[in-house]
């Protein structure tokens, strides 16, 4: 059934209206990319690329970034031996499907998240040095 | 009984030989790793597929047989 919700990795988080789904997804993608087991090429190379593109989407990357995310989702689906990339793929696909409006406001330079903290709790560490 | 080509994604290091030899069944993703067609191996490609399986530097390809 198309569009049916899937539990994915088994974590359920309810986003309040004040949260920004684009930002939440970008942060989760960054986490998933860092959590690769370094075994399969599509995961090792594909997830960081997806995470980077998601951050670009957050920054207003627009339709080119969206198209890239969709193409890579198609390429990465089912490719990792442990299926880790599938989690990232279903997350990105559902963001682009369900939160179309929020993604569109980012294209205009507006984040609906305002001054709130990210909601989804993620173990931190590596991301703070990434800009270097 | 049908045969399908599979790739072991852990063994594969993206040499690219498979999509050079059997582009009908294998295409590269944007990072140079193989995406394998899930359809049964067509009769006319069997020899080529076998050649690719034995020539892969990492022996990361395999032919899976299934009753269907």
N, CA and C atoms of all chains as a GROMACS GRO file, in nm:
protein
  600
    1UNK      N    1   0.085  -0.120   0.000
    1UNK     CA    2   0.000   0.000   0.000
    1UNK      C    3   0.089   0.125   0.000
    2UNK      N    4   0.078   0.207  -0.102
    2UNK     CA    5   0.166   0.324  -0.110
    2UNK      C    6   0.133   0.425  -0.002
    3UNK      N    7   0.236   0.484   0.056
    3UNK     CA    8   0.214   0.586   0.157
    3UNK      C    9   0.182   0.534   0.296
    4UNK      N   10   0.173   0.401   0.308
    4UNK     CA   11   0.144   0.344   0.440
    4UNK      C   12   0.263   0.366   0.532
    5UNK      N   13   0.236   0.404   0.657
    5UNK     CA   14   0.348   0.428   0.747
    5UNK      C   15   0.423   0.299   0.780
    6UNK      N   16   0.556   0.311   0.789
    6UNK     CA   17   0.636   0.196   0.830
    6UNK      C   18   0.710   0.236   0.955
    7UNK      N   19   0.734   0.138   1.039
    7UNK     CA   20   0.797   0.170   1.166
    7UNK      C   21   0.948   0.195   1.151
    8UNK      N   22   1.006   0.151   1.042
    8UNK     CA   23   1.149   0.177   1.019
    8UNK      C   24   1.235   0.116   1.128
    9UNK      N   25   1.315   0.199   1.195
    9UNK     CA   26   1.406   0.144   1.296
    9UNK      C   27   1.334   0.128   1.430
   10UNK      N   28   1.206   0.157   1.438
   10UNK     CA   29   1.130   0.130   1.560
   10UNK      C   30   1.127   0.243   1.660
   11UNK      N   31   1.159   0.364   1.616
   11UNK     CA   32   1.156   0.479   1.705
   11UNK      C   33   1.043   0.571   1.661
   12UNK      N   34   0.961   0.611   1.757
   12UNK     CA   35   0.847   0.696   1.725
   12UNK      C   36   0.860   0.826   1.803
   13UNK      N   37   0.863   0.938   1.733
   13UNK     CA   38   0.871   1.069   1.800
   13UNK      C   39   0.759   1.156   1.747
   14UNK      N   40   0.684   1.215   1.839
   14UNK     CA   41   0.576   1.306   1.797
   14UNK      C   42   0.632   1.448   1.792
   15UNK      N   43   0.624   1.509   1.674
   15UNK     CA   44   0.677   1.644   1.659
   15UNK      C   45   0.568   1.746   1.693
   16UNK      N   46   0.596   1.837   1.787
   16UNK     CA   47   0.501   1.945   1.810
   16UNK      C   48   0.501   2.041   1.691
   17UNK      N   49   0.398   2.120   1.679
   17UNK     CA   50   0.389   2.211   1.565
   17UNK      C   51   0.505   2.309   1.561
   18UNK      N   52   0.563   2.337   1.680
   18UNK     CA   53   0.672   2.434   1.685
   18UNK      C   54   0.804   2.378   1.630
   19UNK      N   55   0.809   2.245   1.611
   19UNK     CA   56   0.934   2.186   1.562
   19UNK      C   57   0.942   2.196   1.410
   20UNK      N   58   1.065   2.193   1.359
   20UNK     CA   59   1.084   2.197   1.215
   20UNK      C   60   1.122   2.058   1.164
   21UNK      N   61   1.034   1.995   1.086
   21UNK     CA   62   1.063   1.859   1.039
   21UNK      C   63   1.186   1.852   0.948
   22UNK      N   64   1.215   1.960   0.878
   22UNK     CA   65   1.332   1.960   0.789
   22UNK      C   66   1.460   1.954   0.872
   23UNK      N   67   1.464   2.034   0.975
   23UNK     CA   68   1.581   2.036   1.062
   23UNK      C   69   1.596   1.902   1.136
   24UNK      N   70   1.484   1.850   1.190
   24UNK     CA   71   1.489   1.722   1.262
   24UNK      C   72   1.543   1.612   1.170
   25UNK      N   73   1.491   1.607   1.048
   25UNK     CA   74   1.535   1.503   0.954
   25UNK      C   75   1.682   1.520   0.919
   26UNK      N   76   1.725   1.644   0.896
   26UNK     CA   77   1.865   1.669   0.862
   26UNK      C   78   1.957   1.621   0.974
   27UNK      N   79   1.916   1.645   1.098
   27UNK     CA   80   1.999   1.604   1.212
   27UNK      C   81   2.002   1.452   1.227
   28UNK      N   82   1.888   1.387   1.203
   28UNK     CA   83   1.884   1.240   1.213
   28UNK      C   84   1.970   1.180   1.102
   29UNK      N   85   1.962   1.238   0.981
   29UNK     CA   86   2.043   1.187   0.870
   29UNK      C   87   2.192   1.197   0.901
   30UNK      N   88   2.231   1.306   0.963
   30UNK     CA   89   2.370   1.326   1.001
   30UNK      C   90   2.412   1.216   1.101
   31UNK      N   91   2.322   1.189   1.196
   31UNK     CA   92   2.348   1.084   1.295
   31UNK      C   93   2.360   0.948   1.226
   32UNK      N   94   2.266   0.917   1.135
   32UNK     CA   95   2.268   0.787   1.067
   32UNK      C   96   2.396   0.770   0.985
   33UNK      N   97   2.440   0.878   0.921
   33UNK     CA   98   2.562   0.871   0.840
   33UNK      C   99   2.682   0.840   0.930
   34UNK      N  100   2.684   0.901   1.049
   34UNK     CA  101   2.796   0.877   1.142
   34UNK      C  102   2.792   0.737   1.200
   35UNK      N  103   2.674   0.676   1.200
   35UNK     CA  104   2.656   0.544   1.260
   35UNK      C  105   2.679   0.429   1.162
   36UNK      N  106   2.726   0.456   1.042
   36UNK     CA  107   2.752   0.348   0.947
   36UNK      C  108   2.854   0.251   1.006
   37UNK      N  109   2.837   0.123   0.975
   37UNK     CA  110   2.931   0.023   1.024
   37UNK      C  111   3.053   0.014   0.932
   38UNK      N  112   3.061   0.100   0.832
   38UNK     CA  113   3.177   0.105   0.740
   38UNK      C  114   3.197  -0.024   0.662
   39UNK      N  115   3.088  -0.091   0.627
   39UNK     CA  116   3.102  -0.219   0.557
   39UNK      C  117   3.070  -0.208   0.408
   40UNK      N  118   2.960  -0.142   0.374
   40UNK     CA  119   2.914  -0.141   0.235
   40UNK      C  120   2.932  -0.002   0.173
   41UNK      N  121   2.986   0.001   0.052
   41UNK     CA  122   3.009   0.127  -0.019
   41UNK      C  123   2.889   0.220  -0.025
   42UNK      N  124   2.772   0.170  -0.064
   42UNK     CA  125   2.657   0.260  -0.077
   42UNK      C  126   2.622   0.330   0.055
   43UNK      N  127   2.646   0.264   0.167
   43UNK     CA  128   2.618   0.324   0.298
   43UNK      C  129   2.729   0.422   0.336
   44UNK      N  130   2.854   0.378   0.321
   44UNK     CA  131   2.969   0.459   0.361
   44UNK      C  132   2.972   0.591   0.281
   45UNK      N  133   2.942   0.583   0.152
   45UNK     CA  134   2.948   0.703   0.068
   45UNK      C  135   2.812   0.770   0.051
   46UNK      N  136   2.707   0.687   0.046
   46UNK     CA  137   2.574   0.740   0.018
   46UNK      C  138   2.514   0.818   0.134
   47UNK      N  139   2.528   0.766   0.257
   47UNK     CA  140   2.463   0.834   0.370
   47UNK      C  141   2.522   0.972   0.400
   48UNK      N  142   2.656   0.988   0.398
   48UNK     CA  143   2.708   1.124   0.418
   48UNK      C  144   2.660   1.220   0.308
   49UNK      N  145   2.650   1.170   0.185
   49UNK     CA  146   2.601   1.255   0.076
   49UNK      C  147   2.455   1.294   0.101
   50UNK      N  148   2.374   1.197   0.147
   50UNK     CA  149   2.234   1.226   0.178
   50UNK      C  150   2.225   1.328   0.293
   51UNK      N  151   2.310   1.309   0.395
   51UNK     CA  152   2.307   1.398   0.511
   51UNK      C  153   2.345   1.541   0.470
   52UNK      N  154   2.444   1.552   0.383
   52UNK     CA  155   2.488   1.682   0.335
   52UNK      C  156   2.376   1.749   0.255
   53UNK      N  157   2.313   1.670   0.170
   53UNK     CA  158   2.203   1.724   0.089
   53UNK      C  159   2.085   1.766   0.176
   54UNK      N  160   2.059   1.689   0.283
   54UNK     CA  161   1.948   1.726   0.373
   54UNK      C  162   1.978   1.859   0.442
   55UNK      N  163   2.106   1.879   0.481
   55UNK     CA  164   2.144   2.006   0.543
   55UNK      C  165   2.132   2.120   0.442
   56UNK      N  166   2.161   2.090   0.315
   56UNK     CA  167   2.145   2.190   0.210
   56UNK      C  168   1.998   2.223   0.187
   57UNK      N  169   1.914   2.120   0.199
   57UNK     CA  170   1.769   2.142   0.186
   57UNK      C  171   1.721   2.235   0.298
   58UNK      N  172   1.772   2.211   0.417
   58UNK     CA  173   1.741   2.296   0.533
   58UNK      C  174   1.783   2.441   0.504
   59UNK      N  175   1.897   2.455   0.437
   59UNK     CA  176   1.949   2.590   0.408
   59UNK      C  177   1.883   2.654   0.286
   60UNK      N  178   1.783   2.587   0.229
   60UNK     CA  179   1.712   2.646   0.115
   60UNK      C  180   1.760   2.598  -0.021
   61UNK      N  181   1.808   2.475  -0.026
   61UNK     CA  182   1.862   2.419  -0.150
   61UNK      C  183   1.762   2.405  -0.264
   62UNK      N  184   1.633   2.399  -0.230
   62UNK     CA  185   1.530   2.398  -0.333
   62UNK      C  186   1.518   2.270  -0.413
   63UNK      N  187   1.459   2.284  -0.532
   63UNK     CA  188   1.418   2.166  -0.608
   63UNK      C  189   1.536   2.082  -0.657
   64UNK      N  190   1.651   2.145  -0.684
   64UNK     CA  191   1.767   2.067  -0.728
   64UNK      C  192   1.812   1.972  -0.618
   65UNK      N  193   1.815   2.023  -0.496
   65UNK     CA  194   1.853   1.938  -0.382
   65UNK      C  195   1.749   1.829  -0.360
   66UNK      N  196   1.622   1.868  -0.374
   66UNK     CA  197   1.514   1.771  -0.356
   66UNK      C  198   1.524   1.658  -0.459
   67UNK      N  199   1.551   1.695  -0.583
   67UNK     CA  200   1.565   1.594  -0.689
   67UNK      C  201   1.681   1.499  -0.660
   68UNK      N  202   1.790   1.557  -0.612
   68UNK     CA  203   1.907   1.476  -0.580
   68UNK      C  204   1.874   1.377  -0.468
   69UNK      N  205   1.804   1.425  -0.365
   69UNK     CA  206   1.766   1.338  -0.254
   69UNK      C  207   1.677   1.223  -0.301
   70UNK      N  208   1.586   1.254  -0.394
   70UNK     CA  209   1.497   1.149  -0.444
   70UNK      C  210   1.574   1.049  -0.530
   71UNK      N  211   1.665   1.098  -0.611
   71UNK     CA  212   1.744   1.006  -0.695
   71UNK      C  213   1.828   0.912  -0.606
   72UNK      N  214   1.895   0.972  -0.508
   72UNK     CA  215   1.978   0.891  -0.419
   72UNK      C  216   1.894   0.795  -0.336
   73UNK      N  217   1.774   0.836  -0.298
   73UNK     CA  218   1.686   0.745  -0.225
   73UNK      C  219   1.658   0.620  -0.309
   74UNK      N  220   1.631   0.640  -0.437
   74UNK     CA  221   1.608   0.528  -0.527
   74UNK      C  222   1.730   0.439  -0.540
   75UNK      N  223   1.847   0.501  -0.543
   75UNK     CA  224   1.970   0.423  -0.561
   75UNK      C  225   2.009   0.346  -0.435
   76UNK      N  226   1.979   0.402  -0.317
   76UNK     CA  227   2.027   0.341  -0.193
   76UNK      C  228   1.931   0.239  -0.131
   77UNK      N  229   1.804   0.246  -0.173
   77UNK     CA  230   1.704   0.154  -0.119
   77UNK      C  231   1.749   0.008  -0.132
   78UNK      N  232   1.756  -0.062  -0.018
   78UNK     CA  233   1.788  -0.205  -0.019
   78UNK      C  234   1.932  -0.241  -0.047
   79UNK      N  235   2.025  -0.146  -0.041
   79UNK     CA  236   2.161  -0.174  -0.086
   79UNK      C  237   2.255  -0.220   0.025
   80UNK      N  238   2.234  -0.180   0.147
   80UNK     CA  239   2.327  -0.218   0.253
   80UNK      C  240   2.298  -0.359   0.303
   81UNK      N  241   2.402  -0.432   0.341
   81UNK     CA  242   2.382  -0.568   0.389
   81UNK      C  243   2.291  -0.571   0.512
   82UNK      N  244   2.301  -0.468   0.598
   82UNK     CA  245   2.221  -0.467   0.721
   82UNK      C  246   2.098  -0.378   0.707
   83UNK      N  247   2.077  -0.322   0.590
   83UNK     CA  248   1.959  -0.238   0.562
   83UNK      C  249   1.960  -0.104   0.635
   84UNK      N  250   2.073  -0.066   0.691
   84UNK     CA  251   2.083   0.064   0.757
   84UNK      C  252   2.042   0.179   0.664
   85UNK      N  253   2.084   0.180   0.536
   85UNK     CA  254   2.045   0.291   0.448
   85UNK      C  255   1.894   0.304   0.429
   86UNK      N  256   1.821   0.193   0.441
   86UNK     CA  257   1.676   0.200   0.420
   86UNK      C  258   1.607   0.294   0.520
   87UNK      N  259   1.661   0.301   0.641
   87UNK     CA  260   1.606   0.391   0.741
   87UNK      C  261   1.615   0.536   0.693
   88UNK      N  262   1.734   0.571   0.642
   88UNK     CA  263   1.754   0.706   0.592
   88UNK      C  264   1.663   0.734   0.473
   89UNK      N  265   1.652   0.636   0.384
   89UNK     CA  266   1.572   0.652   0.264
   89UNK      C  267   1.424   0.675   0.298
   90UNK      N  268   1.369   0.593   0.388
   90UNK     CA  269   1.226   0.611   0.417
   90UNK      C  270   1.199   0.742   0.490
   91UNK      N  271   1.296   0.784   0.572
   91UNK     CA  272   1.282   0.911   0.642
   91UNK      C  273   1.279   1.029   0.544
   92UNK      N  274   1.372   1.027   0.450
   92UNK     CA  275   1.381   1.135   0.351
   92UNK      C  276   1.258   1.137   0.262
   93UNK      N  277   1.217   1.016   0.216
   93UNK     CA  278   1.100   1.010   0.129
   93UNK      C  279   0.975   1.061   0.198
   94UNK      N  280   0.957   1.023   0.325
   94UNK     CA  281   0.835   1.067   0.392
   94UNK      C  282   0.840   1.217   0.422
   95UNK      N  283   0.961   1.270   0.450
   95UNK     CA  284   0.971   1.415   0.469
   95UNK      C  285   0.926   1.489   0.342
   96UNK      N  286   0.979   1.446   0.228
   96UNK     CA  287   0.949   1.515   0.102
   96UNK      C  288   0.802   1.496   0.063
   97UNK      N  289   0.743   1.387   0.111
   97UNK     CA  290   0.605   1.359   0.078
   97UNK      C  291   0.508   1.432   0.172
   98UNK      N  292   0.530   1.413   0.302
   98UNK     CA  293   0.435   1.462   0.402
   98UNK      C  294   0.456   1.609   0.438
   99UNK      N  295   0.583   1.652   0.441
   99UNK     CA  296   0.613   1.789   0.486
   99UNK      C  297   0.652   1.880   0.369
  100UNK      N  298   0.582   1.861   0.260
  100UNK     CA  299   0.607   1.941   0.140
  100UNK      C  300   0.606   2.091   0.170
  101UNK      N  301   0.506   2.134   0.248
  101UNK     CA  302   0.492   2.278   0.276
  101UNK      C  303   0.610   2.332   0.355
  102UNK      N  304   0.653   2.254   0.456
  102UNK     CA  305   0.764   2.299   0.540
  102UNK      C  306   0.893   2.307   0.457
  103UNK      N  307   0.911   2.210   0.366
  103UNK     CA  308   1.028   2.214   0.278
  103UNK      C  309   1.021   2.338   0.189
  104UNK      N  310   0.901   2.368   0.141
  104UNK     CA  311   0.885   2.484   0.053
  104UNK      C  312   0.916   2.615   0.126
  105UNK      N  313   0.881   2.625   0.255
  105UNK     CA  314   0.912   2.750   0.327
  105UNK      C  315   1.064   2.766   0.343
  106UNK      N  316   1.135   2.653   0.351
  106UNK     CA  317   1.281   2.662   0.359
  106UNK      C  318   1.340   2.715   0.229
  107UNK      N  319   1.275   2.681   0.118
  107UNK     CA  320   1.321   2.734  -0.011
  107UNK      C  321   1.310   2.887  -0.012
  108UNK      N  322   1.215   2.939   0.067
  108UNK     CA  323   1.199   3.085   0.075
  108UNK      C  324   1.277   3.144   0.191
  109UNK      N  325   1.359   3.061   0.257
  109UNK     CA  326   1.445   3.111   0.364
  109UNK      C  327   1.378   3.122   0.499
  110UNK      N  328   1.268   3.050   0.518
  110UNK     CA  329   1.198   3.056   0.646
  110UNK      C  330   1.198   2.918   0.711
  111UNK      N  331   1.235   2.912   0.841
  111UNK     CA  332   1.228   2.786   0.914
  111UNK      C  333   1.114   2.796   1.015
  112UNK      N  334   1.023   2.698   1.009
  112UNK     CA  335   0.908   2.699   1.100
  112UNK      C  336   0.949   2.665   1.242
  113UNK      N  337   1.072   2.620   1.260
  113UNK     CA  338   1.118   2.578   1.392
  113UNK      C  339   1.147   2.694   1.486
  114UNK      N  340   1.165   2.813   1.431
  114UNK     CA  341   1.191   2.930   1.514
  114UNK      C  342   1.311   2.910   1.604
  115UNK      N  343   1.294   2.945   1.732
  115UNK     CA  344   1.406   2.938   1.825
  115UNK      C  345   1.401   2.815   1.914
  116UNK      N  346   1.340   2.706   1.864
  116UNK     CA  347   1.326   2.588   1.949
  116UNK      C  348   1.447   2.497   1.934
  117UNK      N  349   1.464   2.415   2.034
  117UNK     CA  350   1.563   2.309   2.032
  117UNK      C  351   1.515   2.198   1.939
  118UNK      N  352   1.608   2.119   1.884
  118UNK     CA  353   1.567   2.000   1.809
  118UNK      C  354   1.498   1.904   1.905
  119UNK      N  355   1.393   1.837   1.859
  119UNK     CA  356   1.312   1.752   1.946
  119UNK      C  357   1.369   1.612   1.959
  120UNK      N  358   1.410   1.554   1.847
  120UNK     CA  359   1.456   1.416   1.848
  120UNK      C  360   1.591   1.408   1.921
  121UNK      N  361   1.594   1.331   2.031
  121UNK     CA  362   1.719   1.322   2.106
  121UNK      C  363   1.821   1.234   2.034
  122UNK      N  364   1.937   1.289   2.007
  122UNK     CA  365   2.042   1.214   1.937
  122UNK      C  366   2.170   1.222   2.016
  123UNK      N  367   2.238   1.107   2.032
  123UNK     CA  368   2.368   1.114   2.097
  123UNK      C  369   2.461   1.200   2.011
  124UNK      N  370   2.526   1.298   2.070
  124UNK     CA  371   2.608   1.391   1.992
  124UNK      C  372   2.752   1.349   1.985
  125UNK      N  373   2.839   1.442   1.953
  125UNK     CA  374   2.980   1.412   1.944
  125UNK      C  375   3.042   1.470   1.820
  126UNK      N  376   3.044   1.390   1.714
  126UNK     CA  377   3.121   1.427   1.596
  126UNK      C  378   3.072   1.552   1.523
  127UNK      N  379   2.941   1.577   1.528
  127UNK     CA  380   2.886   1.679   1.438
  127UNK      C  381   2.938   1.820   1.465
  128UNK      N  382   2.976   1.847   1.593
  128UNK     CA  383   3.012   1.983   1.627
  128UNK      C  384   3.139   2.030   1.555
  129UNK      N  385   3.222   1.938   1.508
  129UNK     CA  386   3.348   1.975   1.442
  129UNK      C  387   3.336   1.972   1.291
  130UNK      N  388   3.217   1.937   1.241
  130UNK     CA  389   3.205   1.912   1.097
  130UNK      C  390   3.238   2.031   1.009
  131UNK      N  391   3.209   2.153   1.055
  131UNK     CA  392   3.227   2.271   0.970
  131UNK      C  393   3.373   2.295   0.935
  132UNK      N  394   3.465   2.242   1.016
  132UNK     CA  395   3.608   2.262   0.987
  132UNK      C  396   3.647   2.187   0.861
  133UNK      N  397   1.264  -2.295  -1.193
  133UNK     CA  398   1.397  -2.262  -1.140
  133UNK      C  399   1.455  -2.145  -1.218
  134UNK      N  400   1.491  -2.041  -1.146
  134UNK     CA  401   1.549  -1.925  -1.214
  134UNK      C  402   1.679  -1.884  -1.145
  135UNK      N  403   1.760  -1.812  -1.219
  135UNK     CA  404   1.886  -1.764  -1.163
  135UNK      C  405   1.886  -1.611  -1.161
  136UNK      N  406   1.932  -1.558  -1.049
  136UNK     CA  407   1.943  -1.413  -1.037
  136UNK      C  408   2.083  -1.375  -0.993
  137UNK      N  409   2.127  -1.262  -1.045
  137UNK     CA  410   2.257  -1.212  -1.006
  137UNK      C  411   2.245  -1.135  -0.875
  138UNK      N  412   2.340  -1.158  -0.785
  138UNK     CA  413   2.341  -1.084  -0.658
  138UNK      C  414   2.480  -1.029  -0.633
  139UNK      N  415   2.486  -0.919  -0.558
  139UNK     CA  416   2.615  -0.867  -0.517
  139UNK      C  417   2.624  -0.873  -0.365
  140UNK      N  418   2.740  -0.912  -0.317
  140UNK     CA  419   2.768  -0.908  -0.173
  140UNK      C  420   2.822  -0.768  -0.144
  141UNK      N  421   2.740  -0.680  -0.083
  141UNK     CA  422   2.780  -0.540  -0.072
  141UNK      C  423   2.897  -0.516   0.023
  142UNK      N  424   2.921  -0.613   0.111
  142UNK     CA  425   3.034  -0.597   0.203
  142UNK      C  426   3.166  -0.628   0.131
  143UNK      N  427   3.161  -0.732   0.047
  143UNK     CA  428   3.283  -0.770  -0.025
  143UNK      C  429   3.317  -0.672  -0.136
  144UNK      N  430   3.213  -0.613  -0.197
  144UNK     CA  431   3.232  -0.525  -0.313
  144UNK      C  432   3.311  -0.400  -0.275
  145UNK      N  433   3.415  -0.369  -0.356
  145UNK     CA  434   3.486  -0.243  -0.331
  145UNK      C  435   3.472  -0.145  -0.448
  146UNK      N  436   3.374  -0.172  -0.533
  146UNK     CA  437   3.343  -0.077  -0.640
  146UNK      C  438   3.445  -0.072  -0.752
  147UNK      N  439   3.500  -0.186  -0.790
  147UNK     CA  440   3.599  -0.186  -0.900
  147UNK      C  441   3.533  -0.146  -1.032
  148UNK      N  442   3.403  -0.174  -1.044
  148UNK     CA  443   3.331  -0.132  -1.164
  148UNK      C  444   3.333  -0.231  -1.277
  149UNK      N  445   3.399  -0.345  -1.256
  149UNK     CA  446   3.410  -0.444  -1.363
  149UNK      C  447   3.274  -0.500  -1.406
  150UNK      N  448   3.185  -0.521  -1.310
  150UNK     CA  449   3.056  -0.584  -1.344
  150UNK      C  450   2.971  -0.496  -1.436
  151UNK      N  451   2.968  -0.366  -1.411
  151UNK     CA  452   2.884  -0.287  -1.501
  151UNK      C  453   2.953  -0.256  -1.633
  152UNK      N  454   3.084  -0.285  -1.642
  152UNK     CA  455   3.151  -0.280  -1.772
  152UNK      C  456   3.114  -0.406  -1.853
  153UNK      N  457   3.113  -0.520  -1.785
  153UNK     CA  458   3.093  -0.648  -1.855
  153UNK      C  459   2.946  -0.679  -1.884
  154UNK      N  460   2.858  -0.649  -1.788
  154UNK     CA  461   2.716  -0.680  -1.809
  154UNK      C  462   2.627  -0.560  -1.777
  155UNK      N  463   2.637  -0.455  -1.861
  155UNK     CA  464   2.557  -0.334  -1.838
  155UNK      C  465   2.407  -0.359  -1.846
  156UNK      N  466   2.370  -0.472  -1.908
  156UNK     CA  467   2.226  -0.506  -1.917
  156UNK      C  468   2.167  -0.534  -1.779
  157UNK      N  469   2.251  -0.583  -1.686
  157UNK     CA  470   2.200  -0.623  -1.554
  157UNK      C  471   2.254  -0.539  -1.439
  158UNK      N  472   2.364  -0.467  -1.464
  158UNK     CA  473   2.427  -0.393  -1.354
  158UNK      C  474   2.455  -0.249  -1.398
  159UNK      N  475   2.410  -0.154  -1.315
  159UNK     CA  476   2.439  -0.014  -1.343
  159UNK      C  477   2.508   0.048  -1.221
  160UNK      N  478   2.591   0.148  -1.243
  160UNK     CA  479   2.658   0.210  -1.128
  160UNK      C  480   2.568   0.312  -1.060
  161UNK      N  481   2.581   0.323  -0.928
  161UNK     CA  482   2.514   0.434  -0.859
  161UNK      C  483   2.605   0.556  -0.870
  162UNK      N  484   2.568   0.667  -0.806
  162UNK     CA  485   2.645   0.791  -0.820
  162UNK      C  486   2.784   0.782  -0.757
  163UNK      N  487   2.810   0.676  -0.681
  163UNK     CA  488   2.940   0.660  -0.615
  163UNK      C  489   3.022   0.548  -0.678
  164UNK      N  490   2.973   0.490  -0.786
  164UNK     CA  491   3.048   0.388  -0.857
  164UNK      C  492   3.031   0.247  -0.804
  165UNK      N  493   2.924   0.225  -0.725
  165UNK     CA  494   2.896   0.090  -0.675
  165UNK      C  495   2.778   0.031  -0.753
  166UNK      N  496   2.777  -0.102  -0.768
  166UNK     CA  497   2.680  -0.164  -0.859
  166UNK      C  498   2.538  -0.176  -0.803
  167UNK      N  499   2.442  -0.142  -0.890
  167UNK     CA  500   2.301  -0.170  -0.863
  167UNK      C  501   2.261  -0.283  -0.957
  168UNK      N  502   2.221  -0.397  -0.898
  168UNK     CA  503   2.193  -0.516  -0.978
  168UNK      C  504   2.044  -0.531  -1.004
  169UNK      N  505   2.008  -0.556  -1.129
  169UNK     CA  506   1.868  -0.582  -1.166
  169UNK      C  507   1.819  -0.708  -1.096
  170UNK      N  508   1.702  -0.701  -1.029
  170UNK     CA  509   1.654  -0.819  -0.958
  170UNK      C  510   1.590  -0.924  -1.049
  171UNK      N  511   1.575  -0.894  -1.179
  171UNK     CA  512   1.507  -0.990  -1.268
  171UNK      C  513   1.594  -1.113  -1.296
  172UNK      N  514   1.530  -1.224  -1.335
  172UNK     CA  515   1.607  -1.344  -1.367
  172UNK      C  516   1.708  -1.317  -1.478
  173UNK      N  517   1.819  -1.386  -1.472
  173UNK     CA  518   1.924  -1.368  -1.574
  173UNK      C  519   1.873  -1.423  -1.708
  174UNK      N  520   1.866  -1.339  -1.811
  174UNK     CA  521   1.819  -1.388  -1.940
  174UNK      C  522   1.917  -1.492  -1.997
  175UNK      N  523   1.860  -1.592  -2.066
  175UNK     CA  524   1.937  -1.702  -2.122
  175UNK      C  525   2.059  -1.654  -2.200
  176UNK      N  526   2.039  -1.550  -2.282
  176UNK     CA  527   2.146  -1.505  -2.371
  176UNK      C  528   2.261  -1.436  -2.296
  177UNK      N  529   2.239  -1.404  -2.166
  177UNK     CA  530   2.345  -1.337  -2.090
  177UNK      C  531   2.419  -1.432  -1.996
  178UNK      N  532   2.378  -1.558  -1.993
  178UNK     CA  533   2.434  -1.650  -1.894
  178UNK      C  534   2.585  -1.661  -1.900
  179UNK      N  535   2.638  -1.670  -2.020
  179UNK     CA  536   2.783  -1.683  -2.035
  179UNK      C  537   2.854  -1.557  -1.985
  180UNK      N  538   2.801  -1.443  -2.023
  180UNK     CA  539   2.860  -1.315  -1.982
  180UNK      C  540   2.855  -1.300  -1.829
  181UNK      N  541   2.744  -1.338  -1.771
  181UNK     CA  542   2.727  -1.326  -1.626
  181UNK      C  543   2.829  -1.415  -1.553
  182UNK      N  544   2.840  -1.539  -1.600
  182UNK     CA  545   2.936  -1.632  -1.541
  182UNK      C  546   3.078  -1.577  -1.549
  183UNK      N  547   3.108  -1.517  -1.665
  183UNK     CA  548   3.241  -1.459  -1.685
  183UNK      C  549   3.264  -1.345  -1.583
  184UNK      N  550   3.163  -1.262  -1.566
  184UNK     CA  551   3.176  -1.148  -1.472
  184UNK      C  552   3.191  -1.197  -1.328
  185UNK      N  553   3.113  -1.300  -1.293
  185UNK     CA  554   3.120  -1.354  -1.157
  185UNK      C  555   3.260  -1.404  -1.125
  186UNK      N  556   3.322  -1.473  -1.222
  186UNK     CA  557   3.455  -1.527  -1.194
  186UNK      C  558   3.564  -1.421  -1.208
  187UNK      N  559   3.535  -1.312  -1.279
  187UNK     CA  560   3.638  -1.210  -1.300
  187UNK      C  561   3.637  -1.101  -1.193
  188UNK      N  562   3.532  -1.091  -1.114
  188UNK     CA  563   3.524  -0.986  -1.011
  188UNK      C  564   3.644  -0.994  -0.918
  189UNK      N  565   3.719  -0.885  -0.902
  189UNK     CA  566   3.842  -0.889  -0.821
  189UNK      C  567   3.817  -0.933  -0.677
  190UNK      N  568   3.698  -0.904  -0.624
  190UNK     CA  569   3.668  -0.941  -0.486
  190UNK      C  570   3.578  -1.064  -0.477
  191UNK      N  571   3.547  -1.126  -0.588
  191UNK     CA  572   3.448  -1.235  -0.594
  191UNK      C  573   3.323  -1.196  -0.515
  192UNK      N  574   3.275  -1.076  -0.545
  192UNK     CA  575   3.160  -1.023  -0.471
  192UNK      C  576   3.027  -1.048  -0.543
  193UNK      N  577   3.034  -1.110  -0.661
  193UNK     CA  578   2.910  -1.142  -0.731
  193UNK      C  579   2.876  -1.288  -0.710
  194UNK      N  580   2.746  -1.318  -0.711
  194UNK     CA  581   2.708  -1.458  -0.706
  194UNK      C  582   2.577  -1.478  -0.780
  195UNK      N  583   2.560  -1.601  -0.826
  195UNK     CA  584   2.437  -1.636  -0.896
  195UNK      C  585   2.351  -1.714  -0.798
  196UNK      N  586   2.234  -1.658  -0.767
  196UNK     CA  587   2.145  -1.725  -0.672
  196UNK      C  588   2.038  -1.802  -0.748
  197UNK      N  589   2.020  -1.927  -0.714
  197UNK     CA  590   1.918  -2.009  -0.779
  197UNK      C  591   1.795  -2.018  -0.691
  198UNK      N  592   1.679  -2.003  -0.751
  198UNK     CA  593   1.555  -2.011  -0.673
  198UNK      C  594   1.450  -2.089  -0.752
  199UNK      N  595   1.373  -2.171  -0.681
  199UNK     CA  596   1.259  -2.238  -0.745
  199UNK      C  597   1.146  -2.137  -0.754
  200UNK      N  598   1.089  -2.121  -0.874
  200UNK     CA  599   0.971  -2.031  -0.880
  200UNK      C  600   0.880  -2.068  -0.996
   0.00000   0.00000   0.00000
